[in-house]
């Protein structure tokens, strides 16, 4: 009869470590004390796939904490935008979603950081007027397949304006979490870029990027001192993966 294996001490310590009630990260990884919520005119809604709740490297909740008008919803589908927001009325045609298609900003020969496209994947006419009218942004948080599932399970998103981003540098994740495309960004980077551009406030992107860099620096510090709380990221199938 084989002996019962003893539980790993490091794993047990990780399970016992309390989480921050705001960002839901283990307390040694929390940077909430450095965040001051921003007054944002354009609403932010982050839809997170239930299987993409990365406590260590995820940025969905951290992103929402940066704004006074933002929400994170975890699930697969909601019958309407208003239900996802928890509001009595919301018009999806006044909102925009970061689109999952293969189109790139560089394909259109523009130097803009953000481009509105139609359902065929072509650039919309009158970009300035379209972007000016956007009242809210929907971000999908998950791998490529998870984000795709969120897109197709929420038919109301088809009524949203489709946007694509053209970041000027790759994601700050670096080797911690590689992206399959150069324009693949973390949720916090995407939110900073799109809201900063639409509100014409470069300070928004600067603030979120600085917080993201602090988060990554803290992660690396904890990884060296307490690897059970910040394990090395697992390899993923990058051919199918893309964050939003």
ZITAKA-V351498 format. One record per residue. N is the residue number from 1. RES is the residue in three letters. OMEGA is omega in degrees with one decimal (none if undefined). BURIAL is I if it has 24 or more other C-alpha atoms within 12 Angstrom, else O. Layout:
N;RES;OMEGA;BURIAL / N;RES;OMEGA;BURIAL
This chain:
1;UNK;-175.8;O / 2;UNK;177.9;O / 3;UNK;177.8;O / 4;UNK;-177.7;O / 5;UNK;179.8;O / 6;UNK;178.8;O / 7;UNK;178.7;O / 8;UNK;-176.1;O / 9;UNK;180.0;O / 10;UNK;178.8;O / 11;UNK;179.6;O / 12;UNK;179.3;O / 13;UNK;179.9;O / 14;UNK;-179.8;I / 15;UNK;-177.0;O / 16;UNK;-177.8;O / 17;UNK;-179.7;O / 18;UNK;177.4;O / 19;UNK;171.9;O / 20;UNK;-179.0;O / 21;UNK;-178.2;O / 22;UNK;-176.8;O / 23;UNK;178.7;I / 24;UNK;174.5;I / 25;UNK;172.1;I / 26;UNK;-172.9;I / 27;UNK;179.3;I / 28;UNK;-179.6;I / 29;UNK;-174.7;I / 30;UNK;174.7;I / 31;UNK;-175.5;I / 32;UNK;-176.9;I / 33;UNK;-179.8;O / 34;UNK;-174.0;O / 35;UNK;171.8;I / 36;UNK;-176.5;O / 37;UNK;-179.1;O / 38;UNK;172.4;I / 39;UNK;-179.0;O / 40;UNK;178.5;I / 41;UNK;-178.8;O / 42;UNK;-177.8;I / 43;UNK;177.9;I / 44;UNK;176.5;I / 45;UNK;178.7;I / 46;UNK;176.3;I / 47;UNK;-176.4;I / 48;UNK;176.1;I / 49;UNK;-176.9;I / 50;UNK;-178.3;O / 51;UNK;-177.8;O / 52;UNK;178.3;I / 53;UNK;179.9;I / 54;UNK;-176.2;I / 55;UNK;-174.4;I / 56;UNK;-172.9;I / 57;UNK;179.2;I / 58;UNK;-176.7;I / 59;UNK;-175.2;I / 60;UNK;-178.7;I / 61;UNK;177.9;I / 62;UNK;178.0;I / 63;UNK;-177.1;I / 64;UNK;-179.8;I / 65;UNK;-178.8;I / 66;UNK;-174.6;I / 67;UNK;176.0;I / 68;UNK;-178.8;O / 69;UNK;-176.9;I / 70;UNK;179.7;I / 71;UNK;173.2;I / 72;UNK;176.5;I / 73;UNK;-180.0;I / 74;UNK;-178.6;I / 75;UNK;-179.4;I / 76;UNK;-177.9;I / 77;UNK;175.3;I / 78;UNK;-174.9;O / 79;UNK;-178.6;O / 80;UNK;176.2;I / 81;UNK;-179.0;I / 82;UNK;178.4;O / 83;UNK;178.7;O / 84;UNK;-179.3;I / 85;UNK;-174.6;I / 86;UNK;-179.9;O / 87;UNK;-179.4;O / 88;UNK;-177.0;O / 89;UNK;174.3;O / 90;UNK;-177.0;O / 91;UNK;-177.9;I / 92;UNK;179.8;I / 93;UNK;177.6;O / 94;UNK;-179.8;I / 95;UNK;177.2;I / 96;UNK;178.5;I / 97;UNK;174.1;I / 98;UNK;-169.5;I / 99;UNK;-174.6;I / 100;UNK;-173.1;I / 101;UNK;-175.4;I / 102;UNK;-178.0;O / 103;UNK;177.5;I / 104;UNK;178.6;I / 105;UNK;-179.2;I / 106;UNK;-179.7;O / 107;UNK;-174.0;O / 108;UNK;176.5;O / 109;UNK;179.2;O / 110;UNK;178.5;O / 111;UNK;-179.2;O / 112;UNK;176.7;I / 113;UNK;-175.3;I / 114;UNK;-176.5;I / 115;UNK;174.8;I / 116;UNK;179.3;I / 117;UNK;178.7;I / 118;UNK;-176.2;I / 119;UNK;177.7;O / 120;UNK;-178.8;O / 121;UNK;178.4;O / 122;UNK;-180.0;O / 123;UNK;179.9;I / 124;UNK;171.3;O / 125;UNK;175.1;O / 126;UNK;-178.5;O / 127;UNK;-174.9;O / 128;UNK;-179.0;O / 129;UNK;-179.2;O / 130;UNK;-177.1;I / 131;UNK;-179.8;I / 132;UNK;-175.5;O / 133;UNK;-177.9;O / 134;UNK;-179.6;I / 135;UNK;-178.5;I / 136;UNK;-179.2;I / 137;UNK;173.9;I / 138;UNK;175.0;I / 139;UNK;177.9;I / 140;UNK;-175.5;I / 141;UNK;-179.6;I / 142;UNK;175.2;I / 143;UNK;-179.8;I / 144;UNK;-177.5;I / 145;UNK;178.6;I / 146;UNK;178.6;I / 147;UNK;178.2;I / 148;UNK;177.7;I / 149;UNK;177.7;I / 150;UNK;-178.5;I / 151;UNK;-174.2;I / 152;UNK;178.4;O / 153;UNK;-178.5;O / 154;UNK;-173.9;I / 155;UNK;-179.2;O / 156;UNK;-180.0;I / 157;UNK;177.6;I / 158;UNK;178.8;I / 159;UNK;179.8;O / 160;UNK;171.7;I / 161;UNK;-179.2;I / 162;UNK;179.4;I / 163;UNK;170.5;I / 164;UNK;-176.4;I / 165;UNK;176.4;I / 166;UNK;-178.5;I / 167;UNK;-177.8;I / 168;UNK;176.1;O / 169;UNK;-179.9;O / 170;UNK;-179.1;O / 171;UNK;177.4;I / 172;UNK;175.2;I / 173;UNK;-179.9;I / 174;UNK;-177.5;O / 175;UNK;-179.6;O / 176;UNK;179.9;I / 177;UNK;-176.7;I / 178;UNK;177.6;I / 179;UNK;-178.7;I / 180;UNK;179.2;O / 181;UNK;-178.4;I / 182;UNK;-178.5;O / 183;UNK;175.9;I / 184;UNK;-176.7;I / 185;UNK;170.5;I / 186;UNK;179.1;I / 187;UNK;-177.4;I / 188;UNK;178.1;I / 189;UNK;179.6;I / 190;UNK;179.3;I / 191;UNK;179.3;I / 192;UNK;-178.9;I / 193;UNK;-174.2;I / 194;UNK;-179.5;I / 195;UNK;176.5;I / 196;UNK;-179.8;I / 197;UNK;-176.6;I / 198;UNK;179.8;I / 199;UNK;-178.9;I / 200;UNK;-179.2;O / 201;UNK;179.6;O / 202;UNK;179.0;O / 203;UNK;178.7;O / 204;UNK;179.2;I / 205;UNK;-179.0;I / 206;UNK;-179.3;O / 207;UNK;-178.9;I / 208;UNK;178.9;I / 209;UNK;178.6;I / 210;UNK;177.9;O / 211;UNK;178.9;I / 212;UNK;178.2;I / 213;UNK;175.7;I / 214;UNK;178.7;I / 215;UNK;-178.9;I / 216;UNK;177.5;I / 217;UNK;178.0;O / 218;UNK;179.0;I / 219;UNK;-178.7;I / 220;UNK;177.5;I / 221;UNK;-178.9;O / 222;UNK;179.5;I / 223;UNK;179.2;O / 224;UNK;-175.1;O / 225;UNK;-175.7;O / 226;UNK;-174.8;O / 227;UNK;179.1;O / 228;UNK;178.8;I / 229;UNK;-178.6;I / 230;UNK;-178.3;I / 231;UNK;177.2;I / 232;UNK;-178.7;O / 233;UNK;177.3;O / 234;UNK;176.5;O / 235;UNK;-179.7;O / 236;UNK;175.9;O / 237;UNK;-174.6;O / 238;UNK;178.7;O / 239;UNK;-176.9;O / 240;UNK;-169.4;O / 241;UNK;172.9;I / 242;UNK;-179.6;I / 243;UNK;179.9;I / 244;UNK;none;I
